[in-house]
């Protein structure tokens, strides 16, 4: 069996970095054991490129990172609500969310670069109705159909609930089958030995 050659570094905050350390910095593929745990690409000691986050409560995110921040597309499974979030980020700021749930409910939300709701927010309810609220820089403004800041309700387009359920099911299957914490057993054993030595 080929030996896995990764450096294991225990950080001052107690987290453990496993990867290729070049001039004292993580480069290329590696793992960061903290909360959340991270597996993916590093550049200049920062998350950079494709990566996955694994939270203690079971939440998982697959995303693109740039200089330590999520940047571009991310997909998150939230087990507490059984939601899948299809997200867009700009330098760590969440600007767009499409939420799908296995019961057919969902939402589409937009935010500005300051993290404030901006534009039309649409909520799809499992009873077959939808509700829209219009925002400008974090403040509700009058909906053009009702003149009311609380928005407007209508029926969902035919097939929308089925589409939301299908989106959820397809992404949930991907999370269950492919998005798994995958630290090789040999590295786990090396970490145990290193942590044990540090305690003695």
N, C-alpha and C positions, 0 to 999 in steps of 0.2 A: 504494500500500500504506500502511495506517495505521501510524504509528509506535507502538511499544509503550512506554508511559510507566511504567516501573518504576525505582525507585532501586536502585543497586547499591552495597553497602557491604562493604568487606573488614574483617573483625573482627580483633581483636588476636591470636586463636588461629589466624589464617590462613583460617578459613572465610569464605564469601561469602554474604551475605544479599541476596536480590533480592525486592523487593516494594514495597508502599505504606508509606512511612515518614512517620508523623505525630508531630510533637513528639519526633523521635528514636527512635520505636518502630515496629516492624512491626505493621501492622493489615491484616486481610483476607487475600486470597490471595497466596501467595508461595512462594519456594524458599529452602532453606538448603543450600548446597553444603559438606558436611563428611562425616564418617563417623559414622553413615549420612547419606545425602542425604535431604532432606525436601521434599515438595511438599504444600501444603495451607493451611489457615487459621491465621492468627495473631491474637492479641489481646494488647495491651499487651506486645508483643515476645516472647510465648510461644506455643508451639504450642497451638492452642485451636480445637476443632471437628473437621471431617473432615480426615484427612491420610494420607499414604503415606510409608513409610520404605523406602529402597533401600540395601542394604548391598553392600560391595565383593565379597563372596563369592557374590552373586546372591540372597541372602535378601531377601524383600520382605514388608512388613507394611502392611495397610490398617487404620486404626483411628480411633476417636474420641479426641480429646485434651481435657484440661481443665487449664488453668494449667501447661502444659508437660509433663504426664504423660499416659500412656495411661489413659483412664477409660471403662469400659464395654466394648463389643465390639471385638475385634481378630481379624484373620485373617492368618496368617503362612505363607508358603511357605519351607521349609528345603531347599534343593537338595542339601546334603551327605547327607541321609538320605532325600530324596524324600518328606518329610512335609508335610502341611497341618495347621496348628494352629488350632483354633477356640477363642479365648481370651476370658476375662472378667477385667477389671482393676477395682480400686477405687483411685483416686488413685495410679496407678503400680504397685500391688501386684497381681501375678498371683494370682487366686483360683480359676480353673477352666480346665482344658485338655481339649479333645477332639481327639485325634490320629488322623489317617487317613493310610494309606499305600497306594500303588497295588497292593501285593501282598495287600491285604485285612487287614493287621494294623492295630491301633490301640490307643487307650487313653483312659480317662476318669479324670482326676485332679482332686482338689479341694484347695485350700489355705486356711488361715485368713489373717486380715489381717496376721499376722506373717510370712507366706510359708512357713509350715510345712505339710506334708501333714496333712490333717485329713479324716476320714471314709473312705468306701470308695474305693479306687483299683482300677480294673478294667483289665486288659490283655487284648486280643484278639489271639491268635496265628494266623498264617496256616495252621497245621495244623488249625484248627477247634476249638481249645480256648481257654478263658479262665482267667485267674487273678486272684483278688481278694485284696487285702491291706488290712487295716483300720488306720487311724492315728488317734491323738488327740494334737493339739498337737505333731506331728512325730515321735511315738514309735509304733512298731508295737504294736498290742494284739491280744489273742486274737480270732480269727475265730469267730463264733458257731456255724458249722457244724463246725469242726474242733477248736476250742480251742487252735489253734496260731497263734503270732504271724507265722509265714510265710504264713498265709492258706489259701486253698482254691482248687482247680481244678475245672473242669467243662467240658462241651461248650458251644460257642457256639450260640445260638438259630439255627434254620434261616434262611438268607437274610442273616445279619449280615455275612458276608465280602463278599457282593455289595453290600450297602448301604454298607459302608466304602469299597470300590473306587469305587462310583458317586459318593459324596461327594467323594473325592479327585479323580476325573476332572473333575467339574463345577467344582470350585474351581480346579484347575490350569489349565483352559481359560480361566477368568476372569483369572487372573494372567498367562497368556501373551498374551492378546488385549487386555486393558484396563488392566492395572496396569503401565504403562510410564513410565519417566522422560521427562518431556515439557517440557523447557526450550526455548522457541522459539529458533531459530537466530540471530535478530537479537540476543537477549539474550546468547547464548553469545559472539557476536562482540564485543559491548560489554564483556563480562567479560575476554576475551583482551586487548583494548586497554587496559582499566583496569589489569590485572595487569602488563602489559608496561610501562606508564608508571610504575607503582610501583617496578619493578625498576631503572629508569633513573635 
